[in-house]
Amino acid sequence: PYRRQRQMCIRDSYYHHGHLLIAADCSAFSYPGFHDALSKGRVPLICCPENDFDITVKLADIFSFNDVASVTIVTMDKPCCAELKDMVLRAVKQSRLPIPVQITNLFVDAEEVD
């Protein structure tokens, strides 16, 4: 099940030995192959620095209180996503645990149609 940042529990059986996918909330809408290519076999956590607060604190707690196997960050090619990547990396550092991190950037060329 997908969980928004504000709905994330700090301790959850989903996280135990879990491979977490921390994705920008717009990424699944922007990439049609998102579910097959990126979320299969992972525990998806959806958030956005523009709409969610305390992302770093909440994620650091999740990492500290659960045996997380790895973290994959999925961002878009937008400025707010650079913030998301930094927040997740800070959370991993604050947890002081050796959690492997993979970063995937999605690039979507779109043009505005009137």
N, CA, C and O of each residue as an XYZ file, in Angstrom:
456
protein
N       0.826     -1.193      0.000
C       0.000      0.000      0.000
C       0.868      1.253      0.000
O       1.898      1.322      0.671
N       0.428      2.229     -0.761
C       1.136      3.503     -0.802
C       0.781      4.297      0.443
O      -0.363      4.277      0.898
N       1.760      4.991      0.987
C       1.533      5.795      2.176
C       2.059      7.189      1.947
O       3.206      7.371      1.538
N       1.220      8.177      2.209
C       1.636      9.566      2.151
C       2.494      9.843      3.375
O       2.380      9.152      4.387
N       3.350     10.847      3.285
C       4.272     11.166      4.376
C       3.530     11.407      5.674
O       3.982     10.954      6.726
N       2.421     12.097      5.635
C       1.712     12.406      6.877
C       1.028     11.174      7.469
O       0.626     11.198      8.633
N       0.888     10.091      6.687
C       0.253      8.867      7.159
C       1.268      7.820      7.613
O       0.880      6.748      8.077
N       2.543      8.111      7.487
C       3.573      7.137      7.819
C       3.658      6.901      9.318
O       3.751      7.842     10.106
N       3.626      5.645      9.694
C       3.887      5.275     11.087
C       5.401      5.214     11.260
O       6.132      4.944     10.308
N       5.857      5.463     12.461
C       7.300      5.389     12.709
C       7.768      3.935     12.751
O       8.814      3.594     12.198
N       6.991      3.092     13.405
C       7.306      1.664     13.454
C       6.213      0.910     12.713
O       5.022      1.074     12.980
N       6.656      0.070     11.766
C       5.690     -0.660     10.960
C       6.351     -1.929     10.443
O       7.522     -1.917     10.065
N       5.608     -3.009     10.427
C       6.167     -4.282      9.959
C       6.568     -4.215      8.482
O       7.425     -4.982      8.044
N       5.964     -3.312      7.716
C       6.343     -3.149      6.312
C       7.799     -2.735      6.169
O       8.449     -3.088      5.185
N       8.313     -1.997      7.134
C       9.678     -1.486      7.041
C      10.736     -2.526      7.420
O      11.894     -2.395      7.023
N      10.356     -3.554      8.181
C      11.311     -4.542      8.686
C      11.952     -5.291      7.510
O      11.274     -6.011      6.778
N      13.244     -5.114      7.344
C      14.014     -5.663      6.226
C      13.462     -5.179      4.883
O      13.657     -5.829      3.856
N      12.789     -4.060      4.899
C      12.157     -3.545      3.687
C      13.080     -2.700      2.840
O      13.996     -2.041      3.331
N      12.810     -2.742      1.569
C      13.482     -1.875      0.612
C      12.510     -0.731      0.359
O      11.498     -0.904     -0.319
N      12.825      0.440      0.911
C      11.907      1.568      0.833
C      12.091      2.333     -0.466
O      13.213      2.557     -0.920
N      10.982      2.726     -1.049
C      10.969      3.580     -2.220
C      10.370      4.902     -1.776
O       9.175      4.978     -1.491
N      11.184      5.939     -1.716
C      10.703      7.260     -1.318
C      10.611      8.085     -2.586
O      11.620      8.456     -3.187
N       9.365      8.366     -2.981
C       9.136      8.982     -4.284
C       8.383     10.292     -4.157
O       7.532     10.461     -3.283
N       8.712     11.204     -5.038
C       7.948     12.445     -5.152
C       6.535     12.080     -5.588
O       6.346     11.197     -6.425
N       5.555     12.753     -5.026
C       4.173     12.360     -5.312
C       3.797     12.514     -6.784
O       2.866     11.854     -7.246
N       4.492     13.361     -7.525
C       4.180     13.543     -8.949
C       4.839     12.480     -9.833
O       4.455     12.327    -10.992
N       5.812     11.754     -9.312
C       6.586     10.843    -10.153
C       5.765      9.693    -10.723
O       5.954      9.325    -11.882
N       4.870      9.123     -9.945
C       4.064      8.005    -10.440
C       3.103      8.450    -11.540
O       2.775      7.672    -12.436
N       2.655      9.700    -11.469
C       1.764     10.224    -12.499
C       2.520     10.552    -13.778
O       1.944     10.512    -14.865
N       3.788     10.870    -13.662
C       4.574     11.334    -14.797
C       5.236     10.216    -15.588
O       5.609     10.405    -16.746
N       5.380      9.063    -14.970
C       6.079      7.953    -15.620
C       5.157      6.741    -15.655
O       4.947      6.104    -14.623
N       4.606      6.410    -16.812
C       3.647      5.304    -16.901
C       4.198      3.960    -16.411
O       3.431      3.134    -15.918
N       5.490      3.727    -16.534
C       6.080      2.464    -16.097
C       6.538      2.461    -14.653
O       7.267      1.561    -14.236
N       6.124      3.449    -13.888
C       6.580      3.627    -12.508
C       6.401      2.358    -11.678
O       7.342      1.900    -11.030
N       5.214      1.799    -11.698
C       4.918      0.660    -10.822
C       5.742     -0.572    -11.194
O       6.313     -1.224    -10.319
N       5.805     -0.892    -12.478
C       6.559     -2.072    -12.900
C       8.063     -1.881    -12.747
O       8.767     -2.788    -12.303
N       8.552     -0.706    -13.113
C      10.001     -0.474    -13.123
C      10.579     -0.106    -11.766
O      11.725     -0.448    -11.475
N       9.806      0.589    -10.925
C      10.405      1.159     -9.717
C       9.821      0.657     -8.402
O      10.564      0.497     -7.434
N       8.526      0.405     -8.335
C       7.951      0.104     -7.021
C       7.807     -1.384     -6.715
O       7.550     -1.752     -5.569
N       7.967     -2.234     -7.706
C       7.833     -3.670     -7.478
C       8.862     -4.160     -6.454
O      10.063     -3.941     -6.616
N       8.380     -4.823     -5.400
C       9.273     -5.363     -4.384
C       9.758     -4.343     -3.366
O      10.617     -4.649     -2.538
N       9.218     -3.148     -3.422
C       9.629     -2.093     -2.497
C       8.427     -1.579     -1.717
O       7.279     -1.763     -2.123
N       8.707     -0.935     -0.599
C       7.661     -0.311      0.220
C       7.621      1.162     -0.167
O       8.521      1.919      0.197
N       6.585      1.581     -0.903
C       6.542      2.962     -1.375
C       6.061      3.953     -0.317
O       5.040      3.743      0.339
N       6.813      5.023     -0.171
C       6.446      6.157      0.679
C       6.440      7.379     -0.226
O       7.446      7.692     -0.862
N       5.318      8.062     -0.282
C       5.130      9.165     -1.214
C       5.140     10.490     -0.453
O       4.436     10.638      0.547
N       5.937     11.454     -0.922
C       5.972     12.752     -0.245
C       6.439     13.846     -1.205
O       6.945     13.570     -2.293
N       6.255     15.080     -0.775
C       6.675     16.243     -1.556
C       7.070     17.350     -0.584
O       6.290     17.683      0.308
N       8.250     17.922     -0.733
C       8.687     18.983      0.172
C       7.806     20.227      0.122
O       7.793     21.007      1.074
N       7.071     20.424     -0.968
C       6.193     21.586     -1.057
C       4.911     21.407     -0.249
O       4.292     22.391      0.156
N       4.507     20.153     -0.011
C       3.229     19.892      0.658
C       3.348     19.216      2.016
O       2.420     19.283      2.823
N       4.476     18.569      2.277
C       4.648     17.803      3.516
C       5.689     18.474      4.405
O       6.619     19.116      3.918
N       5.519     18.317      5.698
C       6.424     18.937      6.661
C       7.161     17.855      7.442
O       6.682     16.726      7.548
N       8.304     18.192      7.977
C       9.098     17.292      8.823
C       9.480     15.990      8.133
O       9.549     14.947      8.782
N       9.727     16.035      6.833
C      10.092     14.821      6.102
C      11.379     14.229      6.658
O      11.453     13.022      6.890
N      12.390     15.060      6.876
C      13.672     14.570      7.364
C      13.527     13.919      8.731
O      14.052     12.828      8.954
N      12.827     14.568      9.641
C      12.648     14.048     11.005
C      11.899     12.723     10.980
O      12.315     11.757     11.620
N      10.801     12.677     10.243
C       9.981     11.462     10.189
C      10.762     10.296      9.584
O      10.723      9.182     10.106
N      11.469     10.552      8.484
C      12.241      9.486      7.858
C      13.404      9.035      8.733
O      13.694      7.840      8.801
N      14.067      9.963      9.398
C      15.165      9.591     10.299
C      14.644      8.666     11.404
O      15.321      7.709     11.781
N      13.458      8.946     11.917
C      12.855      8.075     12.933
C      12.533      6.699     12.352
O      12.788      5.679     12.993
N      11.981      6.668     11.157
C      11.675      5.385     10.516
C      12.948      4.574     10.335
O      12.967      3.378     10.627
N      14.012      5.210      9.857
C      15.274      4.504      9.652
C      15.861      4.020     10.977
O      16.411      2.921     11.042
N      15.750      4.824     12.027
C      16.343      4.486     13.319
C      15.604      3.363     14.042
O      16.231      2.544     14.713
N      14.275      3.316     13.912
C      13.466      2.361     14.671
C      13.115      1.095     13.904
O      12.426      0.225     14.437
N      13.568      0.976     12.682
C      13.249     -0.190     11.864
C      14.505     -0.679     11.165
O      15.443      0.086     10.939
N      14.514     -1.936     10.831
C      15.652     -2.534     10.144
C      15.448     -2.403      8.637
O      15.052     -3.358      7.967
N      15.724     -1.205      8.112
C      15.517     -0.914      6.694
C      16.698     -1.458      5.892
O      17.855     -1.194      6.218
N      16.391     -2.223      4.834
C      17.441     -2.842      4.031
C      18.075     -1.859      3.050
O      19.291     -1.872      2.857
N      17.258     -1.008      2.431
C      17.783     -0.039      1.467
C      16.746      1.046      1.219
O      15.576      0.917      1.581
N      17.211      2.115      0.591
C      16.332      3.231      0.233
C      16.591      3.586     -1.221
O      17.735      3.748     -1.644
N      15.510      3.703     -1.976
C      15.578      4.220     -3.340
C      14.786      5.518     -3.366
O      13.625      5.556     -2.957
N      15.418      6.574     -3.847
C      14.766      7.880     -3.954
C      14.409      8.094     -5.421
O      15.259      7.945     -6.299
N      13.151      8.442     -5.683
C      12.723      8.746     -7.051
C      12.279     10.197     -7.085
O      11.351     10.598     -6.382
N      12.957     10.975     -7.913
C      12.645     12.398     -8.037
C      12.391     12.753     -9.494
O      12.752     12.021    -10.416
N      11.762     13.896     -9.661
C      11.533     14.455    -10.993
C      12.613     15.518    -11.242
O      13.378     15.865    -10.343
N      12.656     16.014    -12.453
C      13.638     17.047    -12.796
C      13.103     18.437    -12.466
O      13.125     19.332    -13.311
N      12.629     18.612    -11.255
C      12.058     19.875    -10.769
C      12.824     20.327     -9.517
O      13.361     19.482     -8.800
N      12.887     21.630     -9.236
C      13.641     22.138     -8.079
C      13.178     21.555     -6.735
O      14.003     21.304     -5.856
N      11.889     21.342     -6.576
C      11.408     20.817     -5.293
C      11.915     19.401     -5.048
O      12.078     18.988     -3.900
N      12.161     18.665     -6.112
C      12.659     17.301     -5.956
C      14.110     17.259     -5.489
O      14.527     16.305     -4.831
N      14.878     18.291     -5.827
C      16.245     18.363     -5.309
C      16.194     18.467     -3.786
O      17.033     17.896     -3.091
N      15.208     19.196     -3.274
C      15.023     19.291     -1.827
C      14.668     17.935     -1.230
O      15.163     17.580     -0.160
N      13.816     17.175     -1.914
C      13.423     15.859     -1.408
C      14.637     14.954     -1.282
O      14.822     14.290     -0.262
N      15.461     14.930     -2.316
C      16.676     14.107     -2.285
C      17.549     14.497     -1.098
O      18.026     13.624     -0.373
N      17.765     15.788     -0.889
C      18.591     16.258      0.228
C      17.981     15.875      1.577
O      18.703     15.490      2.497
N      16.659     15.979      1.697
C      15.981     15.630      2.949
C      16.154     14.155      3.281
O      16.406     13.798      4.432
N      16.019     13.297      2.272
C      16.163     11.854      2.505
C      17.610     11.526      2.872
O      17.852     10.742      3.789
N      18.562     12.112      2.173
C      19.970     11.852      2.486
C      20.332     12.335      3.889
O      21.110     11.686      4.589
N      19.764     13.483      4.303
C      19.986     13.961      5.684
C      19.380     12.986      6.699
O      19.974     12.726      7.746
N      18.216     12.457      6.390
C      17.553     11.511      7.293
C      18.390     10.246      7.457
O      18.521      9.728      8.565
N      18.950      9.751      6.368
C      19.818      8.564      6.448
C      21.035      8.885      7.311
O      21.430      8.082      8.157
N      21.623     10.048      7.098
C      22.795     10.455      7.889
C      22.441     10.595      9.365
O      23.208     10.163     10.226
N      21.284     11.197      9.671
C      20.857     11.366     11.067
C      20.595     10.029     11.753
O      20.764      9.919     12.967
N      20.192      9.027     11.007
C      19.922      7.712     11.603
C      21.213      7.019     12.046
O      21.191      6.128     12.895
N      22.336      7.440     11.459
C      23.655      6.873     11.755
C      23.731      5.376     11.455
O      24.494      4.641     12.083
N      22.929      4.941     10.491
C      22.928      3.535     10.075
C      23.456      3.426      8.653
O      23.255      4.330      7.842
N      24.128      2.327      8.351
C      24.679      2.161      6.995
C      23.613      1.665      6.011
O      23.627      0.506      5.597
N      22.709      2.543      5.653
C      21.616      2.177      4.744
C      22.028      2.543      3.324
O      22.310      3.708      3.044
N      22.066      1.560      2.422
C      22.399      1.882      1.033
C      21.297      2.730      0.379
O      20.107      2.484      0.576
N      21.718      3.724     -0.394
C      20.771      4.639     -1.037
C      21.031      4.642     -2.543
O      22.169      4.748     -2.999
N      19.944      4.524     -3.295
C      20.004      4.632     -4.747
C      19.108      5.800     -5.142
O      18.027      5.976     -4.581
N      19.557      6.594     -6.102
C      18.770      7.747     -6.548
C      18.412      7.568     -8.014
O      19.276      7.320     -8.855
N      17.117      7.699     -8.305
C      16.624      7.630     -9.679
C      15.953      8.955    -10.008
O      15.054      9.398     -9.295
N      16.392      9.579    -11.085
C      15.805     10.848    -11.525
C      14.986     10.602    -12.784
O      15.471     10.004    -13.745
N      13.753     11.063    -12.771
C      12.893     10.952    -13.939
C      12.881     12.284    -14.679
O      12.696     13.343    -14.080
N      13.077     12.211    -15.960
C      13.058     13.397    -16.809
C      11.876     13.278    -17.747
O      11.775     12.323    -18.517
N      10.994     14.240    -17.679
C       9.794     14.224    -18.498
C       9.765     15.497    -19.332
O       9.714     16.605    -18.796
N       9.799     15.326    -20.643
C       9.668     16.474    -21.539
C       8.192     16.677    -21.806
O       7.510     15.801    -22.340
N       7.721     17.828    -21.430
C       6.312     18.132    -21.643
C       6.198     19.536    -22.191
O       7.013     20.409    -21.890
N       5.201     19.734    -22.978
C       4.965     21.087    -23.465
C       3.545     21.487    -23.086
O       2.629     20.666    -23.038
N       3.403     22.754    -22.824
C       2.105     23.286    -22.415
C       1.221     23.444    -23.640
O       1.632     23.994    -24.662
N       0.011     22.953    -23.514
C      -0.944     23.053    -24.623
C      -2.106     23.925    -24.159
O      -2.693     23.684    -23.105
N      -2.430     24.938    -24.957
C      -3.560     25.817    -24.624
C      -4.824     25.339    -25.291
O      -5.878     25.953    -25.127
